């Protein structure tokens, strides 16, 4: 199952690694970039390398590397570690992704954080070994000079571009942005549900308290699962289009949505 919750932890805080891994997040992102001050970056890389000497159960372990030459060095140190699932590439461009591919062939999530990235979304989404596109909206808003209002309507056209690019490339649904308001869990739930309805498949988090809210928003209800199972069961004996008990037409597009609902069921 594709992860739905990705929780960041600063790479220079190894005392937090265990708590982060125990948070019920599907994936952890060890951050070597923005969360780590320059004087601490070498120590952060050493701490993350030491931790990733082995896998940790079902939790995926990702690393957000730095940009430029430092990021290339990060990947060189991380590439062969048995605990590494893949890397998050900040301020991704197609050129940066191609350069990293010459260093090591690991799974990559491309963070869309610049105007330049928006203009080359199809090329980024089609790059080799891209696991998903992910929104980095704090940096993106700063790059564009956008000051989002509380309902974030200024960001939605950009988000939908990322959804379209992901689908057109045949990739996983994109990963939604972090919410920097740690205390507003109600708002987090509301906005995460909106992201799910808009075609996102996951969301990033910066605090363990956000993880259960994100997991719940992406988990189908029992009623949704029951309807999806019933539709797919009937599809075994019905060819073409039919009308269900509520009078709604059922065709292959509806069945595809039903399959997606069942794929989102959490095993934990």
Buried (B, 14 or more C-beta within 10 A) or exposed (E): EBBBBBBBBBBBBBEEBEEBBEBBBBBBBBBBBBBBEEEBBBEBBBBBBEBBEEBBEEBBBBBBBBBEEBBBBBBEBBBEBEBBBBBBBBBBBBEBBEBBBEBBEBBBBBBBBBEBBBEBBEBBBBBEEBBBBBBBBBBBBEBBEBEEEEEBEEBBEBBEBBBBBBBEBEBBBBBBBBBEEBEEBEEBBEBBBBBBEBBBBBBBBBBBEBBBBBBBBBBBEEEBBEBBEEBBEEBEEEEEEBEEEEEEEBEEEBBEEBEEBEEBEEEE
